[in-house]
Amino acid sequence: NAPTLPKRYARPAAFAAFDEDQLQAAPREEKPPRDREACRRDGCTLAAAGRWGAALELFDEALAIGGAPDPWVLHELRAQALLGLDRCFEAARAAELSIA
């Protein structure tokens, strides 16, 4: 004779109005679009702190936004971040783009 488990505990009154079937995932908040200058500035701050990977992502994002009057600066910053990550071949390629 195994003991029988209760089928379900009573819900606390605070949760009585909720039903699991009606729950929905919280809407994802989209990040506001960043401008190119903010990406460059924040990337430089991260690079100065030694966070090369995060800086590289921001420099890539700034290049993807486009419209830069001086894209060579972004390529140079990208090359420096790649050097910080010991990705020398990619850094050389980015440096070539900065002078092309």
SVG drawing of the C-alpha trace seen along z (x, -y; Angstrom):
<svg xmlns="http://www.w3.org/2000/svg" viewBox="-9 -62 59 64">
<polyline fill="none" stroke="black" stroke-width="0.4" points="0.0,0.0 1.9,-3.0 0.9,-6.4 -1.1,-8.4 0.3,-11.8 -2.1,-14.8 -3.2,-15.5 -2.6,-19.2 -2.0,-21.8 -4.5,-24.6 -3.2,-27.8 -2.5,-30.7 -5.2,-33.4 -2.7,-35.8 -2.3,-33.5 -5.9,-32.4 -6.5,-34.8 -3.7,-33.3 -3.9,-30.2 -0.7,-28.5 -2.4,-28.1 -2.9,-31.9 0.7,-32.9 2.7,-34.3 6.4,-35.1 7.3,-38.6 7.8,-40.7 11.4,-41.1 12.6,-44.6 14.5,-45.6 17.7,-47.5 17.5,-51.0 19.6,-51.5 23.0,-52.9 24.6,-55.5 28.0,-55.0 29.7,-57.6 28.4,-56.0 29.7,-52.6 33.1,-54.0 33.3,-55.9 32.1,-52.9 34.4,-50.6 37.4,-52.8 36.4,-52.8 36.2,-49.0 39.5,-48.7 41.2,-51.0 39.9,-48.7 41.3,-45.6 37.9,-44.2 39.1,-43.6 36.3,-41.2 33.5,-43.6 35.3,-46.5 35.7,-44.6 31.9,-43.9 31.2,-47.6 33.7,-48.5 32.1,-45.9 28.7,-47.3 29.9,-50.9 31.2,-49.7 27.9,-47.9 25.9,-51.1 27.9,-52.7 27.9,-56.3 31.2,-57.1 33.1,-60.0 36.3,-58.4 35.8,-54.6 39.6,-54.2 39.6,-55.2 37.2,-52.3 39.3,-49.9 42.4,-51.0 40.6,-50.6 39.4,-47.2 43.0,-46.2 44.1,-47.3 41.4,-45.2 42.3,-42.2 45.9,-42.6 44.8,-42.6 43.1,-39.3 46.2,-37.9 44.4,-37.5 47.4,-38.9 46.4,-37.9 43.0,-39.5 44.6,-42.5 46.9,-42.9 43.9,-42.7 42.0,-45.4 45.2,-47.6 45.4,-47.2 41.8,-48.4 42.6,-51.4 45.1,-52.6 43.3,-51.5"/>
</svg>
